[in-house]
Amino acid sequence: MEALRRAYHAGGVTQKQLAERYGISQSYASAIVRGELRAGVGCPTRENNRNKLTAQDAREIRERYAAGGVSYADLAEQYPVTIMEIGHVVNGQVFADAGGPIRRASDR
């Protein structure tokens, strides 16, 4: 994945082109480029802050999202995690036992 990220940051290639080259989806390539996946491969990326949330944070995130008026991006700015991680919290993929309303696929 280091090669994918380096190719993108060098310029001249789109995430879609990289996805096709590596046989992955564009959204997966995008997450790699942004550093939300495989963050530890040693090239430009965001800091991986996944372990900085607590169960209480997860419950608050779910409650605030369920109340409305706040997006994943808004929450990601307020907590030290990526937008993708906020989605995982809201959907119960992480901190499943933390409490708060979990957004199920049928709710979308």
C-alpha positions as CSV (number, residue, x, y, z in Angstrom):
1,M,0.0,0.0,0.0
2,E,3.0,2.3,0.4
3,A,3.4,2.3,-3.4
4,L,-0.2,3.3,-3.9
5,R,0.1,6.2,-1.4
6,R,3.4,7.3,-2.8
7,A,2.1,7.2,-6.4
8,Y,-0.9,9.4,-5.4
9,H,1.2,11.9,-3.5
10,A,3.6,12.2,-6.4
11,G,0.8,13.4,-8.5
12,G,-0.4,12.7,-12.0
13,V,-2.7,9.8,-11.1
14,T,-6.2,9.7,-9.7
15,Q,-7.5,7.5,-6.9
16,K,-9.7,5.8,-9.5
17,Q,-6.7,4.9,-11.7
18,L,-4.8,3.6,-8.6
19,A,-7.9,1.5,-7.6
20,E,-8.0,-0.1,-11.1
21,R,-4.2,-0.7,-11.1
22,Y,-4.3,-2.4,-7.7
23,G,-7.6,-4.2,-8.2
24,I,-9.4,-2.5,-5.3
25,S,-12.4,-0.2,-5.0
26,Q,-12.0,3.5,-5.3
27,S,-13.3,4.1,-1.8
28,Y,-10.7,1.7,-0.4
29,A,-7.9,3.4,-2.4
30,S,-9.2,6.7,-1.1
31,A,-9.1,5.5,2.5
32,I,-5.5,4.3,2.0
33,V,-4.5,7.6,0.5
34,R,-6.1,9.6,3.3
35,G,-4.3,7.4,5.9
36,E,-7.5,5.9,7.3
37,L,-6.4,2.4,6.4
38,R,-3.0,0.9,6.6
39,A,-1.7,4.0,8.3
40,G,1.5,2.4,9.5
41,V,3.2,1.8,6.1
42,G,5.7,4.7,6.4
43,C,4.6,7.4,4.0
44,P,2.6,10.6,4.1
45,T,-0.6,10.0,6.1
46,R,-2.7,11.4,8.9
47,E,-1.9,10.3,12.4
48,N,-3.8,7.2,13.3
49,N,-5.9,8.3,16.4
50,R,-8.2,5.3,16.5
51,N,-7.2,4.4,20.1
52,K,-7.9,7.8,21.5
53,L,-11.7,7.3,21.8
54,T,-13.2,6.0,25.0
55,A,-16.5,4.2,25.5
56,Q,-17.9,7.4,26.9
57,D,-16.8,9.3,23.7
58,A,-18.5,6.6,21.6
59,R,-21.8,6.9,23.5
60,E,-21.7,10.7,23.2
61,I,-20.9,10.5,19.4
62,R,-23.9,8.2,18.9
63,E,-26.2,10.3,21.0
64,R,-25.2,13.5,19.2
65,Y,-25.5,12.0,15.8
66,A,-28.9,10.5,16.6
67,A,-30.2,13.9,17.9
68,G,-29.5,15.3,14.4
69,G,-27.9,18.5,13.2
70,V,-24.4,17.1,13.2
71,S,-22.5,15.2,10.4
72,Y,-19.7,12.6,10.6
73,A,-17.3,15.4,9.5
74,D,-18.5,17.7,12.3
75,L,-18.0,14.9,14.9
76,A,-14.5,14.1,13.4
77,E,-13.4,17.7,13.9
78,Q,-14.5,17.5,17.6
79,Y,-13.0,14.1,18.4
80,P,-9.4,13.0,17.5
81,V,-10.5,10.5,14.8
82,T,-11.2,10.2,11.1
83,I,-14.6,10.5,9.5
84,M,-14.5,6.8,8.8
85,E,-13.9,6.0,12.4
86,I,-16.9,8.2,13.4
87,G,-19.0,6.1,11.0
88,H,-17.7,2.9,12.6
89,V,-18.8,4.2,16.0
90,V,-22.2,5.4,14.9
91,N,-22.8,2.0,13.1
92,G,-21.7,0.0,16.1
93,Q,-18.6,-1.6,14.3
94,V,-16.5,-0.4,17.2
95,F,-17.4,0.1,20.9
96,A,-20.5,-2.0,20.3
97,D,-21.2,-2.2,24.0
98,A,-20.6,1.4,24.8
99,G,-24.3,2.4,24.8
100,G,-26.2,5.0,22.9
101,P,-28.2,4.5,19.7
102,I,-26.5,2.4,17.1
103,R,-27.5,3.3,13.5
104,R,-28.4,0.1,11.7
105,A,-28.3,-0.5,8.0
106,S,-32.1,-0.5,8.0
107,D,-32.1,3.0,9.4
108,R,-30.3,4.5,6.4
